[in-house]
Amino acid sequence: MAVGVTQGTWCDSADQYKRWAVQQTWCARTIAQRDDIPAWWKAGPDVHVCCVRTYDNQRVCNGSYYPRLLEHLQTFRQKIDGPVVAMLAGWENHRRWTAGDYFPIFDHETAQRVIPELKQDGFRPFFFLSGLFYTYENEGRDGALIPSAEQYLPQYVVDEATGKPRRFTLNESNASGEWKRPFLRVLRRCADDS
């Protein structure tokens, strides 16, 4: 095991890891070339991330991708000539990566029609969950405060020094630019926790 600290974005770290990994013996052959991996694993589906919201050039939600989703997945399946599992992102009520107040989901009327169509055509979609944090403000996509965030305060990690919910900020970057996602981490309670 090797542990270290890197600089830059997660993409920089991934590139650094790849430069190391391809020199290892376990990377000498591709997955398709290896005989120690079962055929069923090699023939497994591609997990394809699809955002169900569309965005303008200012990264503000300007519509729903649900009406084009089936056509998109059919085209993708044809291109890779294999099964596709669609991981749907951006389905949350307020905006993508926003946990807690999920319902009603984004464009739920169209989703209720499209999801069964996807299943009927052999796709197995699932909704990507936001994890153990609650975004209360988003400076990037659909930037704004989330009105219902206050009702979840008892579930947040509390800063012992202040007695208030501890706030975190995740700076993200991608091809469309950088944005910040301030969030409160959700407290996981153990069964024996009093």
Salt bridges, closest charged atoms under 4 A:
ASP35 OD1 - ARG29 NH1 3.85
ASP36 OD2 - ARG34 NH2 2.90
GLU71 OE1 - ARG68 NE 3.21
ASP101 OD2 - HIS94 NE2 2.90
GLU109 OE2 - HIS108 NE2 3.21
GLU117 OE2 - ARG113 NH1 3.68
ASP121 OD2 - ARG77 NH2 3.04
ASP142 OD2 - ARG53 NH1 3.54
GLU172 OE2 - ARG181 NH2 2.14
